[in-house]
Amino acid sequence: MSGHHQHIEGEYIPETYVPHAESHGTKGLWFIFWVLLGITVVDFIFYFAMEPGLVRNIIFVFFGIVKAYFIIGTFMHMKFEARFLRLMIVIPAVIFLSYLVLLLLIEGNYVSIVKYLR
Amino acid sequence: MSETTIATSGSIWTGGRSPFNVSYGKLMMWIFLLSDAFTFSSLLVAYGAIRFSFGGSDTPWPDPANVFNHFPGFHGMHLPLLFVSLMTFILIFSSVTMVLAVEAGHRKSNAEVSKYMILTILGGAAFLGCQAWEWTQFINEGGRLSHNMFGLTPEALAKAKELGFGDHVHWTAAERIPAPVPFAALFFIVTGFHGFHVLSGVVINIIIWINVIGGTYVRRGHYEMVEKVGLYWHFVDLVWVFVFTFYYLI
């Protein structure tokens, strides 16, 4: 009970509340490090082994999302956070980012058609 | 543990406890990172849209493999992707040392927190050094905010397709033609904005490290500040994953 002195038992003060943090050990952290490194090496191999094109790009974006999952989940501790905190951060990000990406790619393509292929 | 003895009723939304079970500062850090994620996404999405808008142009978007193909000490060799992969490795490594500092903080081991924070700061500084080298290379070859000469003539492009990893390559002035300006402008803006985040991350890490060796968090009884700066540091790594993907791989 090493002195969380801002927090008196039974009394919740939003400004100074700090939840107790547990260590989950270092094994999982090193494992994620090797996973991230491995994916980067696979990226490097695919870059030279595959022809440039849509399929390769989709693979790279997919790997990027996998890396993001491990960084946010384990390194940023998101896996261990309360459910509503996870949802509050992840849902707006997923919804608005997919919306933004989709819209602007369509727009960019349209600009290209108007500018060059008329 | 005394910290978790507040809930009395079934719902977590009835007050008297934190529904997110998180401190005020950490919640605000998460919300800041969400907004920062939108900022970076806007830059990357703008990059994608502008690149798409040159799809039918007769001055095509330069192939990153013909631009970022240098490695310190291997002058004149065609080594695409190698240097940025090294930068990625440095940043991933500094991320794991950061999370080890956070974990040591959970065990309240002041000496270990200090050790891992030093390693994180060194990793960040090494990354910034790499980026400075990359920018110097880019500027020396004619990359500017307002114009760039990374386009290649059709003959040179055909030659570039034949290049193998490690082959000797040197594009003469006659082989270089102007390419879409946003390629260079966005390179400076996107990697510059990310590099500025790394720089501020290093500065914040140094401040927190000074607190660690001064015993601030021993007196405070917890290492939440290390966790908060850790969140920021990992976010910088997260952004680099996508800069790497969209600027160098695709």
HADDOCK unambig.tbl for C-alpha pairs under 7 A between the chains (distance, minus, plus):
assign (segid A and resid 2 and name CA) (segid B and resid 221 and name CA) 6.35 0.50 0.50
assign (segid A and resid 3 and name CA) (segid B and resid 221 and name CA) 5.44 0.50 0.50
assign (segid A and resid 4 and name CA) (segid B and resid 221 and name CA) 5.71 0.50 0.50
assign (segid A and resid 9 and name CA) (segid B and resid 2 and name CA) 5.71 0.50 0.50
assign (segid A and resid 9 and name CA) (segid B and resid 3 and name CA) 6.75 0.50 0.50
assign (segid A and resid 10 and name CA) (segid B and resid 5 and name CA) 6.29 0.50 0.50
assign (segid A and resid 10 and name CA) (segid B and resid 6 and name CA) 5.27 0.50 0.50
assign (segid A and resid 12 and name CA) (segid B and resid 16 and name CA) 5.79 0.50 0.50
assign (segid A and resid 12 and name CA) (segid B and resid 17 and name CA) 5.84 0.50 0.50
assign (segid A and resid 14 and name CA) (segid B and resid 24 and name CA) 6.76 0.50 0.50
assign (segid A and resid 15 and name CA) (segid B and resid 24 and name CA) 5.95 0.50 0.50
assign (segid A and resid 17 and name CA) (segid B and resid 23 and name CA) 5.40 0.50 0.50
assign (segid A and resid 18 and name CA) (segid B and resid 22 and name CA) 6.58 0.50 0.50
assign (segid A and resid 18 and name CA) (segid B and resid 23 and name CA) 4.81 0.50 0.50
assign (segid A and resid 19 and name CA) (segid B and resid 3 and name CA) 6.25 0.50 0.50
assign (segid A and resid 19 and name CA) (segid B and resid 21 and name CA) 6.53 0.50 0.50
assign (segid A and resid 19 and name CA) (segid B and resid 22 and name CA) 6.12 0.50 0.50
assign (segid A and resid 19 and name CA) (segid B and resid 23 and name CA) 6.66 0.50 0.50
assign (segid A and resid 20 and name CA) (segid B and resid 3 and name CA) 6.34 0.50 0.50
assign (segid A and resid 21 and name CA) (segid B and resid 106 and name CA) 5.90 0.50 0.50
assign (segid A and resid 22 and name CA) (segid B and resid 106 and name CA) 5.83 0.50 0.50
assign (segid A and resid 23 and name CA) (segid B and resid 103 and name CA) 5.65 0.50 0.50
assign (segid A and resid 23 and name CA) (segid B and resid 106 and name CA) 5.27 0.50 0.50
assign (segid A and resid 23 and name CA) (segid B and resid 107 and name CA) 6.41 0.50 0.50
assign (segid A and resid 26 and name CA) (segid B and resid 100 and name CA) 6.87 0.50 0.50
assign (segid A and resid 29 and name CA) (segid B and resid 96 and name CA) 6.88 0.50 0.50
assign (segid A and resid 33 and name CA) (segid B and resid 96 and name CA) 6.38 0.50 0.50
assign (segid A and resid 37 and name CA) (segid B and resid 89 and name CA) 6.83 0.50 0.50
assign (segid A and resid 47 and name CA) (segid B and resid 249 and name CA) 6.93 0.50 0.50
assign (segid A and resid 57 and name CA) (segid B and resid 250 and name CA) 5.80 0.50 0.50
assign (segid A and resid 60 and name CA) (segid B and resid 245 and name CA) 6.44 0.50 0.50
assign (segid A and resid 61 and name CA) (segid B and resid 245 and name CA) 6.75 0.50 0.50
assign (segid A and resid 64 and name CA) (segid B and resid 241 and name CA) 6.20 0.50 0.50
assign (segid A and resid 64 and name CA) (segid B and resid 242 and name CA) 6.34 0.50 0.50
assign (segid A and resid 64 and name CA) (segid B and resid 245 and name CA) 6.67 0.50 0.50
assign (segid A and resid 68 and name CA) (segid B and resid 238 and name CA) 6.01 0.50 0.50
assign (segid A and resid 71 and name CA) (segid B and resid 234 and name CA) 6.97 0.50 0.50
assign (segid A and resid 71 and name CA) (segid B and resid 238 and name CA) 6.66 0.50 0.50
assign (segid A and resid 75 and name CA) (segid B and resid 99 and name CA) 5.93 0.50 0.50
assign (segid A and resid 75 and name CA) (segid B and resid 234 and name CA) 6.82 0.50 0.50
assign (segid A and resid 76 and name CA) (segid B and resid 231 and name CA) 5.56 0.50 0.50
assign (segid A and resid 76 and name CA) (segid B and resid 234 and name CA) 6.53 0.50 0.50
assign (segid A and resid 82 and name CA) (segid B and resid 20 and name CA) 5.47 0.50 0.50
assign (segid A and resid 82 and name CA) (segid B and resid 21 and name CA) 6.12 0.50 0.50
assign (segid A and resid 84 and name CA) (segid B and resid 20 and name CA) 5.96 0.50 0.50
assign (segid A and resid 85 and name CA) (segid B and resid 20 and name CA) 5.27 0.50 0.50
assign (segid A and resid 89 and name CA) (segid B and resid 34 and name CA) 6.65 0.50 0.50
assign (segid A and resid 93 and name CA) (segid B and resid 34 and name CA) 6.95 0.50 0.50
assign (segid A and resid 101 and name CA) (segid B and resid 45 and name CA) 5.85 0.50 0.50
assign (segid A and resid 104 and name CA) (segid B and resid 45 and name CA) 6.62 0.50 0.50
assign (segid A and resid 104 and name CA) (segid B and resid 49 and name CA) 5.42 0.50 0.50
assign (segid A and resid 105 and name CA) (segid B and resid 48 and name CA) 6.59 0.50 0.50
assign (segid A and resid 105 and name CA) (segid B and resid 49 and name CA) 5.13 0.50 0.50
assign (segid A and resid 105 and name CA) (segid B and resid 52 and name CA) 6.92 0.50 0.50
assign (segid A and resid 107 and name CA) (segid B and resid 49 and name CA) 6.74 0.50 0.50
assign (segid A and resid 108 and name CA) (segid B and resid 49 and name CA) 4.19 0.50 0.50
assign (segid A and resid 108 and name CA) (segid B and resid 50 and name CA) 5.94 0.50 0.50
assign (segid A and resid 108 and name CA) (segid B and resid 52 and name CA) 4.95 0.50 0.50
assign (segid A and resid 108 and name CA) (segid B and resid 53 and name CA) 4.49 0.50 0.50
assign (segid A and resid 109 and name CA) (segid B and resid 52 and name CA) 5.33 0.50 0.50
assign (segid A and resid 109 and name CA) (segid B and resid 53 and name CA) 5.47 0.50 0.50
assign (segid A and resid 111 and name CA) (segid B and resid 53 and name CA) 5.20 0.50 0.50
assign (segid A and resid 112 and name CA) (segid B and resid 52 and name CA) 6.65 0.50 0.50
assign (segid A and resid 112 and name CA) (segid B and resid 53 and name CA) 4.05 0.50 0.50
assign (segid A and resid 112 and name CA) (segid B and resid 54 and name CA) 5.70 0.50 0.50
assign (segid A and resid 112 and name CA) (segid B and resid 55 and name CA) 5.75 0.50 0.50
assign (segid A and resid 112 and name CA) (segid B and resid 56 and name CA) 5.89 0.50 0.50
assign (segid A and resid 116 and name CA) (segid B and resid 56 and name CA) 5.40 0.50 0.50
assign (segid A and resid 116 and name CA) (segid B and resid 57 and name CA) 6.03 0.50 0.50
assign (segid A and resid 117 and name CA) (segid B and resid 56 and name CA) 6.58 0.50 0.50
